[in-house]
Amino acid sequence: MAMSLFFFYSFLCFVFLISECFSSSFDHHLCSPTEASSLLQFKQSFQNMSEEYFSFLCDGASFPKTESWNESRDCCTWYGVTCDLLNGHVISLFQLHHLQTLNLAYNDFNHSSIPHNIGRLTNLRHLNLSDAWFQGKIPTEISYLSNLVSLDLSYFYVYGLELDERTFEIMLHNFTNLELLALSLGDISSPIPVSIHPNSSLFQLHHLHTLNLVNNHFYPSSIPHNIGRLRKLRHLKLSGFDGKIPTDIPYLSNLVSLDLSNGYGLGLDERTFETMLHNFTNLELLSLGDILSAIPVSIHPNSSLFQLHHLHTLSLDYNYLNPSSIPNGIGRLRNLRHLKLSGFGGKIPTEISYLSNLVSLDLSYGYALQLDERTFEAMFQNFTNLEILSLSSVSISSPIPVNISSSSLRYLDLGYTNLLGVLTESLFLLSNLETLKLSGNDLLKGVFPKVHRSNTLLLELDISYTGISGELPHSIGTFSSLKYLNLQQCQFSGSIPDSIGNLTQIRVLDLSNNHFTGNIPSTISILKHLTLLDLSLNSFLGEIPDVFSNLQELRTLHLYHNSFIGSFPASILSLTHLIFLDMSTNSLSGPLPSNQSMLQKLTYVDLSYNSLNGTIPSWVFSLPLLPSLSLQHNRFRGLADELIKTNPTLKELHLSNNQLSGSFPQSLVNLTNLETLGISSNNITIDEGMNITFLSLSSLFLSSCELKDFPHFLRNVKTLVVLDISNNKICGQIPNWFSGMWWDSLQFLNLSHNSLTGHLPQFHYHNLQYLDLKFNSLQVVIGYSCGLVVGTVMWSLMFKYRKPKWFVEFFDGLMPHERRRPKKRAQRRRT
């Protein structure tokens, strides 16, 4: 424990004091070998966040801070490390008595608690622990930092921090110089909710210019009264609060930014709204998205909103405005750079194209929003600075303008907009475009253009669910930076070009539900960053290339519904990160590999509807996270001889329609947590003395086997819902133990196509919905409930006559079936 604490404290000092520490270069080695070794241990023990995560949060500005830490260099030259010029020692954290700024933001402290000794840094003026993955109670000692000017404890996801009311009040009382306070977004909670009273010390922070209390668990959850006393506030973010907006909030006349978004229960009356807008003359940012006010607020053409001449960011998405159309006058806000009006209806006013300074425009999910062709074209002509345009689900119903030439456009989403015409090459010539989404436009036709001079910055391309057809051109390989390519459910045909191997940065490749043919190109082995590969619902032929050992980041592999032949690729067993595997409905043959599997993260496996044969190896049943295993409709002849280990995760096992024979597989008896077992259409028997204890079993499919008696192990099953032992060789009377079982959960019972005789006993299955006894020799006694009478009497009729159509249609909806692979045509239905 002491060693871990030492590493933790030293790590805070040595690694992430980036804001205050500067690397030094020396001609000779100053660093102590012992201290260098300790630093390397810190590096090994610490979990760095991924590059992608940092890029998402920091717009690419961050990078692994310990990348330069290696034995080939003096540790005094390592990034973030400062040494004493005289003795070469590295300074430890809690001896830095003069430290004024500590910034540990965007690091992973693996749910450690904030150290109590942080209170010893009494000269700290700026403390930023945002999104550093701390957990537990905020120490009271943090209130000792009375010189703090800024405190940021924001963005604590998942587990969060606990803040008690006493510590909160002491902090506020002591931080008299505080100018910035952020306790935002996440579960900053405590067993007793924190209250902000009218006399709280919060309202004594007269220097406070930035207050961020987003999504916290305060009680009451309404915006605190007296908020208007913080007259120097310039930035106020109170997202996630509810209740009525206090009438004194308009007193904050110095506000530059106001964010009250996600106030799902926030009451905003029109008078307060107009007063706010009238008083906030310096406002540059206004975010009121997702405010579900009880009384719809109207924005008239003469509203004070359109007098906010400094406003550069406006978000009014998903509001109850009356009317719900984009307000006239929006074109007067000529300094707007960011506009978000998602969820509006009506016609988009032409004057929106006057906002020539826009950098981002989001009108997405305006399901009742209409954009005419003229305004659509004017946007691209006038928005010369536009970088982000999202019109997803807006009704455009016109072709993509041919004059798109915006060199600054980085993100373009025109998905589900009823686009017409064809996909043109001009979109791929936008030099800075990183994301292009055109999915859901089934009237967008033509072929994928042969791009001769492609945009090498394109990261994401989604043209799924469109009518684009023809072959995928060889020039697809010129998009060398692509990380996401989705061509799902289009009309592509032909082979995948070998140039697909040029997409060396690709992470998601979805070509499913098309008409692709031919073989999978071997160049796919070059795509070592793939996390998802979906080639399902096509017409691929030939053997699956054994290239998966190179795709070590793969998490999802879907190859189902094709015409693949040959053996199961052994290299798949090396994919340590694989989670989903579906190779069903092909013509794979041969045995499954028996060598050791590395598939420890699989949660879904479907190899059904193939021609796999031989013995099912034991590793298939021992995958630790797998809840369901589908191997039905193959030619497996047996299971591994060794006893399968207990697997508490495996709940469903489907082995029906194979060539298993002999006694019930003894190797399965340890799978005691099975809830569904399908082993129909195999030549197996169940001996009376077999020790089978499937105590949690709810569905058992044993039809078309070689059973000669009712399975005796069912005596121990109390939770049965579905039982199908039809089409066997069971003869004689239904045993008393079977009819006497109190299976209150049983809803479906199929005993048909056996040789049962004698009187039909009185069952105690009070919730039974379907009983099938046809093709037996039972004597029916009328005296059961209505449902059972129908089932047994209709058995007699169906024995002599053809089954009535109405009966088949009625009971087919009640009859449960084992998991079946839907037909390919059904899979092609658009969703």
N, C-alpha and C positions, 0 to 999 in steps of 0.2 A: 504493500500500500504506500509506504514511504517512497519507494523507488518510483512508483507511478506518479505520485504527487510531484516528485523532483522533476521528472520528465515533463510533466504538464506545465509547471511553473517556468522551467527553463525554456520550454518550447514557446511559451508566450513571449518570452524575451527575445530569443534568438531568431525566431522565424518570422513573426508577423508584426514587428514594430516597423512596418514599411514606411509609414508616414514620417517617422522621426530618425530612421537609421539610414546611413549611406555607406555603401561599400567603399573600401579603400584598396588601392593596388600597391603592392610592395615588391621590391626587387629580390628580397630574401624572405625566408619563412619566419614569420612572427608567431604563428598560431601554435599553441601547445598541442602535442600529439594526443594527450588525454582528452582535451576539450574537443578536438576535431573528431575523435572517436565517439564522444558523447553526442555530438551534433548529428553524426551519421546514424546513431541509434534513434534519435528523435525522428529523423527522416523516415526510417524504416517502420517505426511504430505508428506514425501519423497517417491518417486517411485523407488524402487530398481529394477535393471534389473534381469531377471530370471537367475537361476542357470545354465540352459542350455546355455544361451547366454554367460555368463562368461566362462564356460567351453570351449566353442567354441573358444573364443578369447584368453584365458589365459591358455589353456591346463589343465584346472581343478585347477589352482592355486588360483583362486579367490573364494570368498564366501560372503554371505551377511554380511557386516561390522557391522551391528547393531543387530546381532543375540543375543549377550550377554547383550543387553540393556533391563533390566527389573527391576521392583521395588524390587525384592527379593535380589538384590545385591547393594552394594555401587557404585554409578556412577563413582567413581574414579578407580574402578576395571574394568569398561567397556572397551571393545576393542577400541583402538584409542583415549582414553580420558586420558589427563594428568592433574593432579591437583597440586595446590601449596601445598607443604608439611606443611606449617605453618597454612594457613587459609582454605585450602580445596577448594578454588575457582578454577573454570575452566577458562582457559585463552581464551580471545576472539581473533578473527583473526587479526584485524588490529591494535592490540597492540603488535603483534609479530614483532617488528622492526628488530630483528636479524635473522628472518626466511630466510634461504638460499635455501630451496627446497620445492616446492609446487607441489604435484602430485595428480591431480583429475581425472586421466584417467579412462575410462570405468565406468563412472557413468552417471545417467540420471538426468540432470538438467532441463528436460522438456521444452526445447527450450527457456530457460532464456537467457538473454544477459550477456556477460562477464561484471562484475561490473567495473565501472570507477575507484573505489578506489583501484583497484589492483595495480595502479601506485604508491601507498604509500609504497609498499613492496620493497623499493629501494635496499635492500641487497640481494634480490633474485638472485641466480646464476642458478637455474634450475627450469623451469616452464613447466609442462606437463599438457595440457588440452585436450589431444587426446581422441576422441570418448566420450566426456562428454555431448553431446547433447545440446551444446550451440547454440544460433542462434542470428542473427542480426549483427550489425556492430562491428568490432574489435575496441575497444576504442583507441583513440590516446594516452591515458595515459599509455598504455602498453609500449610505447617507452621511458618512464621515467626509465625503469628497465635497466639502462646502465651497470649493473654488470652481466647481463645474460651471461652464458656460453652455455646453451642449451635452445631452445624454440621449443616445439612440439605442433602444432595446427593441427594435422593430423586426418584423418578419421571422417569427419563430413558428415554424411549421410543425405539424404532427403532435409533438408532445408538449412543447411550450414551456413557459415559466409560470411559477406561482408567485403572486404578489399579494401580501396581506395588507390590510388597510392601515395598520400601525406603521409599517415600513414606508408605505406610500406617503402618508402624512408627514413623517419625519423627513423623508427625502425632500418633499416640497417646502417644508419649513426651513431646511438648512440650505437649500440651493437658491439662495436669494439673488444670485447673479445669473440665473439660468435664462438663456435666450432661445434655446431649442430643446424641446422635449418630445420624444417619439416613443410611444408604447403601442406599436401598431401591428395589425394583421397577424393573427395567430391566436393560440389558446393561452393568452396571458390571463390566467385564472387562479382561483384559490377556492378552498372549500367554502369559505364565506365570501360572497361577492364584495368587491370594493365599492364603497359609496363616495360620491363627490357631493358634499353638502354645500349649501350656499355660502357658508363661512370657511370653506376649505382654503388651505394655504395656497392652493393653485391660483386663486384670484388675487394673491398678494405678489405674484411674480411680475412685477411691473416692467421688467426688461424683456419679457418673453415676446419674441417676434414669430416663432414657429411652434405650433402645437399640432401633434399628430396622435390621435387616440383611435386608430382604426380597428374596428371589429373586436374590441375588448369586452370582457365580461364585467361591466359595471352594473351596479344596481342603485337606483333604477337605470334602465338602459336608454332613457331619454337624454337629450343634450342638456347638460347641467345649466341651471339658471345662474345668472350673474356672469355668463360668458362674455357679456358685453362690457365688463369691467376691464378686460384685457385690451386696452385701447391701442397698445403698440403692436398688436398682432398684425403680421403681414401675410402669414401663411397658416391657414386653418384647414385641417383635414379631420373630419369626424364621420368617416364612412361606417355604415352598419348600425347607426343609432336609430331609435324609433321615437314615437311620441310627437308632440307638437314642437315645432321650431320656436324657441323663445323669442319673444317680441323685442328683446334687447340686442339680438344679434345684428340688426342693422346699424348699431352704434359703432361697429368695428370698421370705421370709415377708411382705415389705412390698409385694409386687406388688398393684397395683390393676387392671392390665389385662395379659392374656396372650393372644398371638395366635400359634398354631403352625399356622395353616391352610395348605392346599395342600402339606402334607408327604406327597407321594405315596409316598415310601418310608420314612416315619417310623415307627419302632417304638415303640409305646406299650403297655407291659404294665400289667395291671390294678393291680398293687401300687403302681407309681410313680404311676399315675393317681390312686388313692385317697389316697396320701400328699400329692400336690400339693393336692388339694382340701381335705384336712384342715388343711394348713398355711396355705393362702392365704385366711385368714379375712376379709381386707379386699377381696377380689376384687370388682370391679364389672363387668369385661368379660372374657369367656372365649370364644375363638374356636378351635375345633378342627375346622373344616370340611375335608373332603377329606383326611383322614388315613387312609391305607390300611394299617392295622396288620396285621402278619402274624398276630397272635393277637387275635381279636375281644374287645373289652372289654365287660364287662357293667356296666349301671347299675341297681343294685338300689333298691327303694323306700327303703332305709335309707342310701343312699349319702351321702357328705359333700357331694355336689353340692347337695343340697337343704337344707344348713345354711348356704349362702352367702347370708346375708340382705341383703347389700349389692349383690348381683348385679343389674345392670340390663340387661346385654346378654349373650345366650347364643347361640352358633352351633355346632351339632353336625351340620351338613348333610353328607350323603354319607359317612357313616362306616360302618365294619364293627363295628357294635354287635351284641351278642348278648343278647336278641333284637333284631330290627331295628325293632320297634315303638317308638313314643314312650313313654318310661319313665313308669311310674306315680310319682306324687310331684311331677310337673312343676307341678301347681297350687299347691304350697307356696311357690314362688318369687314371692311376691306383689309384690315390687318390680321385677319384670322390666318393661322398657319395649320391648326389642327381642328378638325370638325368631325364630331361623331354624333350621328342622329339615327342610330339603329332602331328598328321597330316602328318607324313612322309609316303612314299610309298616304293615299292620295297621289297627286301628280307632283313630281319634283319641279319646283319653280325654275324657270329659265335663268333668273337672276343669280342662281347658285354658281353659274359659270363666270360671274363677275369676280369671284374670290380668287384672284390671280396669284395671290401669295400663298395659297394652300400648299402644305407639304404632305399632309395626310387627310384623306376624306373617307369616312366609314359610314355608309348608308345601308349596311348589310341587314339581312333578315327583315327587310321591309316587305313582308309578304303581300301587302296591299299597295305597295309603292310602285309607281309607274314612271318610267323614264323614256321620253320620246327620242327619236333618232337625232333630231336636230340638237337637242341639249346634250345628248351623249357625245356627239362629235365636237360640240363647242368645249366640252370639258377638256378634251385632249389638246385642243388648239390653245386654250387660255391658261391651263394649269401647267405652265412651263417648269415650275419648281416642284411639281408633285412627285413624291417618292412612294406613297402608299395610297392605293385606291381599292376599296372593298365595296363591291356592289352585289354581293352574294344574295340571291333570292329576290332581288329587285326585278320587276317585269320590264325587260327591255324590248324584246321581240323585234330585233333589228340586227343587221350584220355588224361585225366588228369594224369600226372605222378604218379605212385604208390609210389614213394620214397619221397614224400613231407614230410619233417620232420623239417622244419625250426621253431625253437622254438621262434624266434623273430618276425615272420610275424604277423602283426596286421591288415593289410588291403589287401584284395585280390579281384580284379575285373577282371573276365574272361568273362564278359557279351558279347554276340553277337560275339563269336569267332569261331563258327562252331565246338564246342567241340563234340567229339564222345564218345562212351562208356557209362558207368554208373556212377552214383554218389556214391562215395566210402566213407566209414567211416573215412578214414585217414584225410580228410579235417577237420572233426569235432574234431579231437584229437590234433590240433595245439593249444598249451596251451595258447598262447597270442593273438590268432586271435579275433578281434573285429568286423570286417566287411567281409562278404563273399557274392559276387555278381556273380551269374552264369546265369542271365536272358538272354532270347533270343536265347538259344541253343536248338532248337527243336529236334535236333538229340541226345541230351543227354537223355538217357532212364533209365529204371530200376525203382526201388522203393526207397523211402526215407529210408536210412539205420537206423536200430535200434541201436542207439548209447548207449552203456552201460557205457561209461565214457566220458561224454561230456565236452566241454569247457564251463566253467561257466562265461567266460568273453565276450562271443559273444553278441554283441549289435545289429547287423543288419544282416539279412539273406534274400537274394533275389534270389529265383530260379524260378521266374515267366517266362512264355512263354517257358517252356521246356517240354520235353516228359516224365517227371517223373510221375509215376502212382502208383496205389495201395492205401492202407490206410495210413493215417497219424499215425505214431506209437505213442504209449503211452509215449515213451521216449522223445517226443518233449517238454514235461514239464520239462525236466532236464536243458533246456537252460534258467535258471532262471533270467539271466540279459538281455534277449532280449528286445529291445525297438522297433524294426521294423521287421516284418515278412511278406514277400510278396510271396504268392504261387499262384498268379493270373494266370489263363489260363494255367493250367497244366492238368493232367489227373487223379487227385486224386478222390477216391471214398470212400464209407463207411461213418461212422459217425465221427464227431469231438470228439477226446478223452476228457474225463473229466479233464485230466491232463493239458489241455490248461489253466486252472485256476491257474497253478503254475507260469505262466509268469506274475508275479505281476508288473513288470516294463514296460510291453508292452504299446506302444503308438499307433502304427499303426499295424493293423491286417487285411490283405487282403487275403481272401480265395476265391475270386470271380472267376466265369467262370470255374468251375470244375464239378465233378459229385457227390459231397457230398450229403448224404441223412440223414434221421433221424431228430432228434430234435436238437435245439440249446441247448448245455449243460448249466445247471443252474450255473455252476462254472464260467461262463463268467462274472457274477456279481462281481467277486473278482477283475477284471482288472480295477481298479478305475482310472488308468492313461490313459486309451484309449482316443485318439483324433479322430481316424478313425477306423470304423468297417465296412468292406465290405464283405458280404456273398452272394452277388447277383449272378444270373445266375448259380444256382445250383438246386438241387432237394430236398431241405429241406422240412420236413413235420411237421405237428402238430401246436400247438399254439406257438406264440412268447412269451417267458417267460417275465414276467413283472418285469425285473431286472434293468431297466435303471436308476432308482433313485440313484443307486450307481456309475453310470458312469458320474459324473458331469463335466468331462473335455471333453466329446465327442463333436466333431464338425461335423463329417460326419458319417451318418448312411445309408448304402445302403443294402436293403434286397429284392430288386426287382427281378422278374423272378424266383420265387420259388413256392412252393405249400403250403404256410402257410395258416392256417385256424384260426378261432376264432376272437376275438375282437382286436381292436387297443389298444396296451398297454398304459394305462393311465400314467405310469411313464415317458413316453417320454416327456410329457408336462412339466416336471421339469428340462429339460436339458437347462440351461440358456445360454450355449455356442454353442448350435447346430446351424450349418449353412446350411448343406445339408441334406435333408431327402427324401429318395426315397424308397417306399414300394409298388410300382406298380406291376401289373401282378402277383397277388397272389389270394387267395380266402378268404380274410378277410371279416368278416361280422359284423353286429351289428352297432350301432351308434357310431359316434365319441364322445369322452368325452366332456361334456359341462362345466366342471370345469375350473377355471382360468388357462390360459396358461402362462408359463414363457418363451416361445420361442420368445424372442425379437430380436434374431440375425439371424433368418432364412432368407436365400436368395434363397432357392430352395426347393419346396415341390411338390412331385408327388405321389398321392395316387390312380391313375387311374387304371382301369382294375382290380377291386376287386368287392365285393358284399356288400360294406358298405351301410347302409340304415339309415332311420330316417331323422332327421333335421340336416342340416349343421350348426354348432354353429357359432356365430358371430366372435369369436376370430380367426377363420381361415382366415377371410377377413381383419383382422386388424393387421396383422404382419407388423411392421413398415419398414422392409428392403426387403420385398418380392416383386420381380417384376413379378413373374409368378406363377399361382396356377393351378394345373392339378388335377381335380376330375372327369373327364369324365369316362364313362363306369362303373358306380356303380348303386346303387338302391336308391339314395337319393330321398326323397319325398317332401322336402321343405327346406326353409331357416329359420333361426332364426327370430322370430317376431320383435325383436328390430332392429331399424334402424342402419345399419352399418356406422361407422364413416368414414369421408373422409380419404382416404388412397392415398396420391399422388404417392406412390411408385408402387402400383399394376398396371401393364400395360397389363397383359394377364390373362384371366380367362376362364378356360375350364370346362364347366358343361354339355357337350353333353352326350347323351345316359344315362340319368338317368330317374327318374319317377316323375319329377317335373310337376305340373299341375296347372291349373288356370291362372290368369293374370300374366304378367311379374312380377317377384319378386320385389316388391316395395322397399325392403330393400337394393337393389343394386344401387339405383339411385344416391347415394352419391359417387360412384366410378367414378367420372367424368373424371379421367385421363386414363381410359381404352383405349388401342389401339387395342386389340384383344379380342373379346367376342365370345365364342363358346357355344351355348345353344341348338344345334340341337337335334332332336330325343327326345323331351320332349313334354308333352301335355299342352303347354302354349299358351296363346293368348296375343296380345298387343292391349290394348284399345286406341282409337284415342286420348283421352284426357290425356293420361298419360304424366307426366312431366319428361321426360328422356333427359338428356343433356350430351351425350357422345361426346363432341366436338372434342376430339382427336382420335376418332375411325377410324381405317384403315382397319380392317378385322372383318366382322360380319358373323357368321354362324348361321342361323336360319332355316335350312332345317328340314323337317319332324316334324313340330310342328302343331299347330292348327290355323295358321294365316289365316284370311279371307280378309285381306287388306294389302296393302303396309305399312310398319311401318312409321307412320307420323313423328316420331322423327328424321328420316333421313334428313328432310328438313334443320336441323341445322348442319349436318355433312358435312364438306368441304374437308376432307382428305381421303375419302374412296378409298381403293385399291381393296379390295375383298368383294363381297357381294353374299351370297348364301341364297336365300329364296325359294329354290326348294322344291317340294313335300309337298306343303301346300294346303290350300283350297281357294286360292286367285282367285276370278272370276271377269269377266268383263274386261273392257279395261284398258290398262296401263295408269294411270293418267297423266295428262299434267305436274303436278308439278314434277313427277318422271323423265319423259323423258326430262324435261327442266332443270334439275340440271346440272350445269357446273362442273362435276367431272372430271377434267383433270387428276387426279391421278388414276382413276378407270381402272383396268386392267382385272379383272375377274368379270363376272356377270352371275349368274345361276338362271334363272326363270323357269326352266323346271318342268314338272309334277305338273302343276296348271291347272286352267280352264280359262286362259286368252283368250279374244276374241277381234275382231276388227282388224283394221290395225296396223301393227307394226310402231310406231312413229319414227320420226327422233331423234336419241340420239345425245347428245353433248359430248360424251365420246371419246375424240380424241386419247387417249392412250390405248383404249380397245383392249385386245389381245384375249380374249375368251368370247364368248356369247353363252349360252346354252338356247334354247327356246323350246326344244323338248317336245312332249306330252302336247301341248296346242292347241288352235283353232285359232291361229292368221292368218291373211292374210298378206303374204309377198309381199312387193313391191321391185322389183329389182332397186337399185339406190344407194345402200350403197357402202362403200369402199369394196375392195376385201375381206378383212378378215371377215367383217360382212356378206357379201353375202355367203361365205362358211358356216358360222355358221347357218344362217337362212335356206338356201337351204338344207343343210344336215339334218336339223330338219325334213323337209318334207320327205326325203329319209328314215331316221331312223324310222319314224313313220310307214312306210309301209314294210320295209325290216329290216333284221338284220343289226346291225352296222358293216360297213366294218372294217376289222382288221387294215388296215393302218390308218384309222381315229382314232380308239381307241388308238393305239400306239402313234400317233402324238399328240393328245390332252390330253392324260393322263399326258404327261410331262408338259403341261401348267397348268393343273388344280391344284390349291392349295388345300391342305387338312388340316384339323385340326391335331394337334400334335398326332401322332400315335406311339404306342410302337412297335418297330421293332420285328420281329420274333426272337425267341431264337437262332435259327441256324445262322441267320445273325449276331447276337451279338458275336458269337464264332469265327468270322473271325479274323485272326491275323492281327495286325496293325504293 
